[in-house]
Each structure stands twice: as structure tokens, then as C-alpha cells.
Amino acid sequence: NLMEVFENIAGIAMGYGRVSTNGVNANHLRALIVSTIPNRDCTGVVNSQLCSFQNGGTCYGDEGSPLVIQRSGSYMQIGIIQVINDNSPMRFCALGPSVYTRITSFMEWIRRNM
């Protein structure tokens, strides 16, 4: 369903990013259970994005990694961890919500180009 907003559901964010703001990148794939939150609870996001909040969070080096949910016994990717820059609320790992590109916003483009 391309109109699903994916609010208030559990997901898994994965990546090889830092485990703390000033730490080093992980040397193995790490996963974190997150809860998606309504976009209105995230500052500055648009409809083609989604947010999660959790203890811990995505960090530098996680950009481009997936956010997945489990549906009917299989996993479905719903987001891509966005680039983190010095103005991002994620610049301090584990503080504030994590922001993702919403896959369903780009499904037509993906289908045309795959």
C-alpha cells in the first residue's frame, strides 16, 4: 500500500555506523529496534520522509542503510537512513529522532528504473 504512513510501528534499523557520537564505525553489521513516530513529531521533515525514536539511534556511517519492518513472516524495507550533516538533529548520535527516506514515495521511480 503506497499510502501507508508507517506510524507507531516497530522496525529494525541496520548499519555499520558509529556506536557513539565520537566513536568509531562498527566492524560488523549492527541492528537496532526502533519505533516509528508521526512526522508531525519530527522537526523539518516532509512527506517523503519518516522518523523513528528509540534509545540509541542511527549515527554517522549508517547513511544509506535500511529500515525494515516485519510483515506476514517476511521483512519489507520502508526506509533508507538519510545523510547526517552538522545541522542534522542526528549529529549527536542517540539524541533526537532518526530520519529516513520513505521508500513508498519513490516506488514509481524504482519500478521504472529497475
PEZIFEN-V234748 format. One record per residue. N is the residue number from 1. RES is the residue in one letter. SS is DSSP state (helix for helix, strand for strand, loop for the rest). NEAR is the number of other C-alpha atoms within 12 Angstrom. Layout:
BEGIN
N&RES&SS&NEAR ; N&RES&SS&NEAR
END
This chain:
BEGIN
1&N&loop&11 ; 2&L&loop&14 ; 3&M&loop&15 ; 4&E&loop&17 ; 5&V&loop&24 ; 6&F&loop&33 ; 7&E&loop&25 ; 8&N&loop&20 ; 9&I&loop&25 ; 10&A&strand&24 ; 11&G&strand&32 ; 12&I&strand&31 ; 13&A&strand&43 ; 14&M&strand&33 ; 15&G&strand&30 ; 16&Y&loop&27 ; 17&G&loop&32 ; 18&R&strand&30 ; 19&V&loop&28 ; 20&S&loop&23 ; 21&T&loop&22 ; 22&N&loop&15 ; 23&G&loop&16 ; 24&V&loop&16 ; 25&N&strand&21 ; 26&A&loop&20 ; 27&N&loop&13 ; 28&H&loop&14 ; 29&L&loop&18 ; 30&R&strand&24 ; 31&A&strand&23 ; 32&L&strand&31 ; 33&I&strand&23 ; 34&V&strand&29 ; 35&S&strand&28 ; 36&T&strand&35 ; 37&I&strand&28 ; 38&P&loop&24 ; 39&N&helix&27 ; 40&R&helix&18 ; 41&D&helix&20 ; 42&C&loop&25 ; 43&T&loop&19 ; 44&G&loop&17 ; 45&V&loop&24 ; 46&V&loop&18 ; 47&N&loop&23 ; 48&S&loop&26 ; 49&Q&strand&33 ; 50&L&strand&40 ; 51&C&strand&45 ; 52&S&strand&45 ; 53&F&strand&35 ; 54&Q&loop&26 ; 55&N&loop&16 ; 56&G&loop&26 ; 57&G&loop&41 ; 58&T&loop&51 ; 59&C&loop&43 ; 60&Y&loop&34 ; 61&G&loop&32 ; 62&D&loop&37 ; 63&E&loop&28 ; 64&G&loop&25 ; 65&S&loop&30 ; 66&P&strand&31 ; 67&L&strand&42 ; 68&V&strand&32 ; 69&I&strand&27 ; 70&Q&strand&18 ; 71&R&strand&13 ; 72&S&loop&7 ; 73&G&loop&7 ; 74&S&strand&9 ; 75&Y&strand&16 ; 76&M&strand&21 ; 77&Q&strand&25 ; 78&I&strand&40 ; 79&G&strand&35 ; 80&I&strand&33 ; 81&I&strand&37 ; 82&Q&loop&34 ; 83&V&loop&24 ; 84&I&loop&26 ; 85&N&loop&16 ; 86&D&loop&13 ; 87&N&loop&10 ; 88&S&loop&23 ; 89&P&helix&27 ; 90&M&helix&35 ; 91&R&helix&27 ; 92&F&loop&25 ; 93&C&loop&30 ; 94&A&loop&25 ; 95&L&loop&21 ; 96&G&loop&24 ; 97&P&loop&37 ; 98&S&strand&45 ; 99&V&strand&49 ; 100&Y&strand&43 ; 101&T&strand&30 ; 102&R&strand&34 ; 103&I&helix&32 ; 104&T&helix&26 ; 105&S&helix&24 ; 106&F&helix&20 ; 107&M&helix&20 ; 108&E&helix&12 ; 109&W&helix&11 ; 110&I&helix&11 ; 111&R&helix&11 ; 112&R&helix&8 ; 113&N&helix&8 ; 114&M&loop&7
END
